[in-house]
């Protein structure tokens, strides 16, 4: 943009600027106009690169902005607008264009990933080998729902651990992945212990894993992890859509007892086990019962691929359709 001052003068009543981080010079002029007019909501700035956009905002617009994080549509929104079933949505993901224009996931995501690598990644960081970065992205997909092992990633990619950390930050900054940290009352310990990796959209994840159809999804060896990813995405979208920060964790002790998702809420912990089976099994609640002995005030839930809601011992068993918090 050669004349940001003149451009903003033409739009005195406000304007929407997409991918605003691509026009860094405009931010200082927005600051001037925002202060002069003292009106709320004059400018709507959107961007797909959270790190870069926030960098510009922190330099010039601190104290003048409200920030909302929007992921692809939630499953409840998908059901309102499209004729779709759960497993098709998990396979295709939740980007509206796929459904509005009836684009095949293979075509959509191959273009998405290529554009992301060629444009977004290079804008964030000048990476010399995009092929190596794409390999890294695919390796991350193969580890979805698992603890991030930087040493193993480093060995597989043939690059240093600091580079792996940097590349994970790039994927987070551009809303491809997010990290779930282990829950602890000590915030410092949450940040020190290794997190688990999830993808912001399961359509991208399925494409990277080479899954070709909904039928292939149901029989894929990673289906349990993909289903878990989808459910945790729904929790995350609900928090973002309410204007809240991410407040999701997992629990795992040294003996291997694990809770897939922990949501601290009003002084009590909500414990969620996530199971891709459509048939309930009493073993689904064993880890919930284990942790409730240490935290009797916690509430336990099992999200599964069935269609009935009921109580089992001290846990509430829920189908995924009920996850609209």
N, C-alpha and C positions, 0 to 999 in steps of 0.2 A: 504494500500500500504506500504510494508515493506521497500522498497528501492527507495524512490522518486528521489534521486539524480541519481542513476543508470538508473532508468526508463527514465528520461528526457535526459540523455546522449545518449540513444538509438534512440532518436527521435529529432535529432539536427535540422532537417528542419521544425519542427513544428508538432503539434498533436491536435486533438479534444478530449477534456475530458468532458464526459457527467456526470451530477450530481456532479460537481466538489466540491461542499461544503461537500461531503462525504469524501474527502481526504485533510483535513486541512493542513497536513504537507507539501503538495506539493507546496503551494503558495509561501513560502519563497524561494524555489529553482527556481520557475518560475521567481521570481523577479531577482535573480542572473543571470539567463541565458538571460532574456530579456535585462538587463543592459549591459551584456557582448557583445551580438550580435547586439544590437541596430537596430533591424529590426522590422518592423510593421507587425502584423498579424501572428506571429509565433504560438500563442496558441489561440484556440477557446474554451472557457470555458462555458458550459451550466449548468443550474440548474433550478429545479422546485420550489426552495425555495428562494425567492428573499431576505428575511431578512438574512438568514444564508450566502448566497453567498456574499452579499454586506458587511457583517461583516468581512469576510476573506479578501476581496478586500481592504477594508478601512484600514486593519491592515498592509498589505504588498504591495499592488499594486497601491496605490493612485498615480494619475498622469500618470499612464502607461496603462490605459485601456479605451476603449470605451464601453458603456453599451447600449444594445438594448433590449427592452421588446417586446416579441412576444406572442400574444394570438393565439388561434385557427384561422383557415383560415377565411378571410373576405368573405362575400357573393359573391362579384365579383370574387374572386378566386375559390369559390365553383362552380360557373357557368362555369368557364373555363375548369374545370377538371372533373366534374361529371354531370351526367344527374339527375337533382334534381329540385323540385319546392320549392317556398318560404316556404310554411307551413311544408313540410317535413324537411327542413333544420332547421327551428325554433324548431321543435319537436326533431330531432335527434342531433342537435348541429353541430359544425364545426370541430370536430376532424377527420383528414383524415382516420385514421384506421377503423372507422366505415364504411366508404364507400369503401375503398380499399379491405377490407376482408369481406364485407357484414355481419357485426355483428349486432345483434339486440340491440337496445338501452338498453333494460332491462338487457341483459347479460353484455354489456360493462360497463354501469354505476354502476351496483351493484358491479362489480369487482373493478372499479375505486375508488368508495367511500370506500370500505373495505380496499383496499391497502393504500389509502390516510390516513385513520384513524389509521391503524395499523403501518404504517411506517413513513409517513411524519409528522403527528401531534406529534407523540412521539419523533421524532428527534428535533422538534422545542421546544416542552414543554412537560414535564413529567406529562401528565394528567392522573389522577387515574381512572376516569370512562369514557371510550370511548363511552359507551352507552348514557351517559348524553351529551357528546359532539355531538353525532349523532342527538340526539333530538334537541339540539341547532341549528345544521345545518338545520334540517327540519323546525324548527320554523323561521329561517331566510328566507327560501324559501317562506314560507307563508306570509312574509312581503315584498316581492320584490316590488320595486318602492315606498315604503313607508318611512316616516321618522323613523329613528331608535329610538325606545323607549326602552332605557336600563332598565328602571324600570319594564316595562311589561315583557321583556325578562327574567329579574332576577326573577320575580314572577313565570313565567311559568316553568323555569328551577330549581327553588329552590336554586339558587346560588346568590352570591353578585354581585352588579353592577361592581365593579372593575374586577371580574372574567369575566363578559360579555364583558367588554372592551378588556381584554386580549385575549379572544377567537375570537373576531372580528379581532384583529390584526393578529392572526394566520391565519384566513381565507384569509385576505388580502395578507399576506406574501407568501402564497402558491398559489396565483392566483385562488382562488375559487370565491371570491367576490371582489368588489371594492365599494368605497363610493363616492357619488356625494354630494358635499358641496353646500350650498346656495350661490348664487352670491352676492357679495358686493364689492364696490370700496375699502373698508377697509379689507385688507387681514386678519387681526386678527379676525374680526367678522366672516369671512367665516369659520375659524377653530373652533370658539366657538359654533356657532349654530349647531343644530343637522343635520347630513347628511341623505341622502336616500341610501338604499342598493340595489345593483344590482349584478347579477352573471356574471362571465366572459364567461360562455357558457350556452345557454338556454337548451341544452340537459341535463346537470346536473340538472338544475332547474326543467324541466319537470319531470325528474325521481323522484326527491325529492317530487314533488307535486302529485305523483301517476298517472300521465297522461300516458295512455297505447298506444295511437295511434294518428295519425294526426287528425282523426275525433274527438277524445276526446278533443284534443287541441282546436279546433274551438268552441266547446261548453262549455269549462271550464270557471268557473266564474273568473279565473285569466288571461284569454286570453289577455285582454287589457294591463295588467301589463307585461305579458311575451313579447308581441309584442313591447311594449315600451323598455323593456330591450334589445331586439334584435337590435332595431334601434340604441340605445345609444352605444351598443357594436360596431356597425359599425363605428360610429364616433370615438370611442376610438381606434379601430384597425387602422383606417386611420392615426390618430396622431402618434401612436407607429410606424407604418410602415414607416413613414417619419422621424423617429428618434426624434420625439418631445415628450415632457412631456405631461401628461394628462392635458388638459385645457378645462374641461367640468364642468358645474354647472347647478343648477336649480334656479328658482325664485319663491318665494311665499311671499305674504305680509300678514299682520294681518287680512285682510278681506277675505283671501282664494283665491285671484287671483294668479294663478300659470302658469308658463311656464316650460314645461318638461325638456328642455335642452337649455342652453345658452352657446354659444361659442364666447368669445371675439376674435375679428379678426381685425387687422390693425386699431385700434382705433374705431371700430364700433362693436356693439353687434349683433350676429346672434341669433334670437329667434326661437326655434323650438317647435311646438306642435306636439305630436305624437298620432295618432288615429288608432285603429285597424279596424275601419269600412271601407268597400270597397265603401261606398256611402258618398260623401261629404255633409256636413251640414254647413250652414253659422255660426252656433254656434262655430265651430272649431276655428274661428279666433278672438273670442271676447276678450280673454286674451292678444293676440298679439296687438290688437288695444288699449287695456287699457294701456299696458306698452309703446307703441309707443307714446302716449300722453306725457309721461314723458321723453322719449328718442326718439325724432323724427328721429335721425340718424340711429336707429336700423333697421335691416332688418328682416321681419317676414316670416316664412315658416311653412307649415303644411305637415307632412309626414303621408300618410294614406295608406290603403291597397287596393287602387284602381289602375287604370292603365292610368289615364290621368293627364297631367300637364297643369295648367292654372293659371291665376291670379284671385284673388277675393279681392276686395277692395285694401288694400296695402300689401297683403300677397301672396306669391307664393305657390301654392298647388302642391305637388310632390308625385309620387308613390315611394315606398321604393327602387325600382330598380335604382332610380336616386341618391341614397345616396352612392356615391363613391368618396367623397372628399378626 
